[in-house]
Structure formats: structure tokens, C-alpha cells
Amino acid sequence: MEICFRSGVTVELVKHAASDADVIWAARVSTKGESSLADVEADPERSRGLINFLMRDRHGTPFEHSTLTFYVRAPIFVFREFMRHRTFSYNEESGRYRELEPEFYVPAPERKLVQVGKPGRYDFVEGTPEQHALVTEATKEAYRQAYGAYRRMLDAGIAREVARTVLPVGLYSSMYATCNARALMNFLSLRTRREDAAFPSFPQREIEMVAERMEREWAAVMPLTHAAFEANRRVAP
Ligand SMILES: Cc1cc2nc3c(=O)[nH]c(=O)nc-3n(C[C@H](O)[C@H](O)[C@H](O)COP(=O)(O)OP(=O)(O)OC[C@H]3O[C@@H](n4cnc5c(N)ncnc54)[C@H](O)[C@@H]3O)c2cc1C
């Protein structure tokens, strides 16, 4: 199989049962009991106010009555960070049961390469053209060598689970990741960098690329919740 080099990530919202109405319905049961279901579409302005109140005062549980399933294809080093988020459910492709496709991550020209500042608050600045050329050449060379070794072992009849030990974390993998809106907001607050956030985070750019796409998909299905998250400076409830 031909080796393929990529700089991007794939994110698709493949399945969801998630809307602002789910939040309203869950919150109003505390005062209205079963009849809260009828209230959902009744008064959009009140709904906006209620969602904002829940977000501001960090009443998080009404945001849990939703599910969003994302398909993600990204390098393995992104998955290692992603899977630290324990409130998601995951299923990932297997390197034991299938031959892994030779698709490898090479940073794009706009990826900032040089790290300055102190741990926990790094800034990244552009690399020189020479530094970019070095990264591109060194990563591709390492990938070719690693994949060549993998291929040689498979061709000699070695088990996939043994042969894969030589593959690097720049290899792409794919997974389904399912969460509710509350878990997603916690993820987004940590994996996007916003200067105006109440608690600015400093994530690795590649997981931020995934987070930004997830946020776009989510904002389209829960616009009031997303607006309240932004208005409350991206503090997860
Ligand atoms: C910029 C950045 C740098 C990082 N650097 C490192 C690093 O150097 N080394 C490292 O090991 N990790 C690192 N991490 C990972 C980090 O420590 C967390 O594991 C990760 O961000 C997941 O956060 P979480 O626990 O809030 O998420 P989730 O696991 O999704 O949990 C969501 C929330 O549920 C609650 N919760 C979940 N499980 C428990 C539990 N067992 N007990 C109590 N409450 C729970 C908490 O309120 C938690 O915030 C880094 C993360 C970021 C964003």
C-alpha cells in the first residue's frame, strides 16, 4: 500500500440525540414534573434565560440528557490525549484485527514549530523555512522506515499485533467517541485555547484542531447551550 502523508484531521457528527430542548425539559421537571415536556417549545426567550442561568450557576446535570457520537480520524498522539477524558465512550480501530493503513501526520506549513515560555503556559512561534523543511523531511523519513519494517514483518508471516510495535504515534487511527453536552463542554474548555476564557488552557494544536471541529458540529445542534457556554467564558457547568 502507498504511504500517505496528511496534515489535517477528520471529524464528523455521525449520530446525535441532542438539542437545547433536552436541557429545558430536564431542568423544568424539578418545578413542573411530567408536564415539563409540553413547555419545551413554549417560550424561546425564557428557554434562553434558563439555559444561561444553569450554565452560570453550574447546574450541570440538565446538560447530560443528550448524546453526540463523533467519528474522529487523527494521529495516535491525539488519541492518547483524547482518551484521558473519561466521560466519553470510545471504540477505536484495532491494530490486532486489521492491517493498519499507512497514513501519517506531517505538520502543515502554518503549524507553529518553536516553543517559548514556561511549562503550563507555552507560546508557539513560526519556524524558519529551514526548520519546516527539517520537520517534513525527518518525519517522512522516519515514517517510511517504520512502515517498511512493519510491512516486512507482515510479509514474513508475523502477527499484526507484533509487527505494529514499530509504528510511531504519528500514524492515523480512527474511533467513535460518544459524549453528552456537559462532558463535551469540559473537553472543549480544556482542549481549545481562548484568551477570553475564565480559565485559559494551552492544549496541543492537533487536539485543538479536533476540538474546534467538534465544537462547530455541536453548536449547530445546541445553539442556545453553545451561546451560554461562550457567554459564561467557557466554564463547563
Ligand atoms: C493543557 C493540558 C495539559 C495536560 N498535561 C498533562 C500531563 O502532563 N500529564 C498528564 O498525565 N495529563 C495531562 N493532561 C490531562 C489532564 O490531566 C486530564 O486527564 C484531562 O484533561 C482530562 O480532564 P478531566 O479529568 O477533567 O476529564 P474527564 O475525565 O472527562 O472528567 C470530566 C470531569 O468529571 C469529573 N471526574 C471524572 N473522573 C473523576 C474521578 N475519578 N474522580 C473525581 N472526579 C472525576 C471531574 O470533575 C472531571 O473534570 C493535560 C491536559 C491539558 C488540557
The ligand as a MOL file (V3000), in Angstrom:
LIG
                    3D

  0  0  0     0  0            999 V3000
M  V30 BEGIN CTAB
M  V30 COUNTS 53 58 0 0 0
M  V30 BEGIN ATOM
M  V30 1 C -3.1640 21.5530 28.5630 0
M  V30 2 C -3.1970 20.1950 29.1930 0
M  V30 3 C -2.0320 19.6130 29.6300 0
M  V30 4 C -2.0470 18.3240 30.2050 0
M  V30 5 N -0.8670 17.7680 30.6290 0
M  V30 6 C -0.8770 16.5480 31.1950 0
M  V30 7 C 0.3330 15.9160 31.6460 0
M  V30 8 O 1.4030 16.4800 31.5310 0
M  V30 9 N 0.2650 14.6820 32.2060 0
M  V30 10 C -0.9340 14.0170 32.3700 0
M  V30 11 O -0.9500 12.8980 32.8770 0
M  V30 12 N -2.0820 14.5870 31.9490 0
M  V30 13 C -2.0960 15.8100 31.3710 0
M  V30 14 N -3.2790 16.3610 30.9340 0
M  V30 15 C -4.5250 15.5890 31.0650 0
M  V30 16 C -5.3570 16.0630 32.2790 0
M  V30 17 O -4.6740 15.8130 33.4900 0
M  V30 18 C -6.7200 15.3460 32.2880 0
M  V30 19 O -6.5140 13.9570 32.4040 0
M  V30 20 C -7.5560 15.5960 31.0600 0
M  V30 21 O -7.5500 16.9630 30.7270 0
M  V30 22 C -8.9900 15.1350 31.3020 0
M  V30 23 O -9.6160 16.0740 32.1390 0
M  V30 24 P -10.8100 15.6840 33.1120 0
M  V30 25 O -10.3370 14.7430 34.1430 0
M  V30 26 O -11.4170 16.9910 33.5680 0
M  V30 27 O -11.8230 14.9980 32.0690 0
M  V30 28 P -12.8310 13.7780 32.2590 0
M  V30 29 O -12.0910 12.5380 32.5540 0
M  V30 30 O -13.7080 13.7970 31.0260 0
M  V30 31 O -13.6770 14.1440 33.5100 0
M  V30 32 C -14.6590 15.2050 33.4640 0
M  V30 33 C -14.9380 15.6370 34.8780 0
M  V30 34 O -15.5630 14.5540 35.5900 0
M  V30 35 C -15.0800 14.5170 36.9140 0
M  V30 36 N -14.3740 13.2520 37.1390 0
M  V30 37 C -14.0940 12.3000 36.2030 0
M  V30 38 N -13.4650 11.2510 36.7620 0
M  V30 39 C -13.3210 11.5500 38.0900 0
M  V30 40 C -12.7320 10.8780 39.1800 0
M  V30 41 N -12.1510 9.6920 39.0850 0
M  V30 42 N -12.7680 11.4770 40.3870 0
M  V30 43 C -13.3590 12.6820 40.5390 0
M  V30 44 N -13.9240 13.3910 39.5290 0
M  V30 45 C -13.9110 12.8300 38.3190 0
M  V30 46 C -14.1770 15.7250 37.0860 0
M  V30 47 O -14.9450 16.8170 37.5440 0
M  V30 48 C -13.7010 15.9960 35.6890 0
M  V30 49 O -13.2940 17.3370 35.4610 0
M  V30 50 C -3.2730 17.6280 30.3570 0
M  V30 51 C -4.4520 18.2450 29.9210 0
M  V30 52 C -4.4370 19.5050 29.3420 0
M  V30 53 C -5.7300 20.1170 28.8620 0
M  V30 END ATOM
M  V30 BEGIN BOND
M  V30 1 1 1 2
M  V30 2 1 2 3
M  V30 3 2 2 52
M  V30 4 2 3 4
M  V30 5 1 4 5
M  V30 6 1 4 50
M  V30 7 2 5 6
M  V30 8 1 6 7
M  V30 9 1 6 13
M  V30 10 2 7 8
M  V30 11 1 7 9
M  V30 12 1 9 10
M  V30 13 2 10 11
M  V30 14 1 10 12
M  V30 15 2 12 13
M  V30 16 1 13 14
M  V30 17 1 14 15
M  V30 18 1 14 50
M  V30 19 1 15 16
M  V30 20 1 16 17
M  V30 21 1 16 18
M  V30 22 1 18 19
M  V30 23 1 18 20
M  V30 24 1 20 21
M  V30 25 1 20 22
M  V30 26 1 22 23
M  V30 27 1 23 24
M  V30 28 2 24 25
M  V30 29 1 24 26
M  V30 30 1 24 27
M  V30 31 1 27 28
M  V30 32 2 28 29
M  V30 33 1 28 30
M  V30 34 1 28 31
M  V30 35 1 31 32
M  V30 36 1 32 33
M  V30 37 1 33 34
M  V30 38 1 33 48
M  V30 39 1 34 35
M  V30 40 1 35 36
M  V30 41 1 35 46
M  V30 42 1 36 37
M  V30 43 1 36 45
M  V30 44 2 37 38
M  V30 45 1 38 39
M  V30 46 1 39 40
M  V30 47 2 39 45
M  V30 48 1 40 41
M  V30 49 2 40 42
M  V30 50 1 42 43
M  V30 51 2 43 44
M  V30 52 1 44 45
M  V30 53 1 46 47
M  V30 54 1 46 48
M  V30 55 1 48 49
M  V30 56 2 50 51
M  V30 57 1 51 52
M  V30 58 1 52 53
M  V30 END BOND
M  V30 END CTAB
M  END
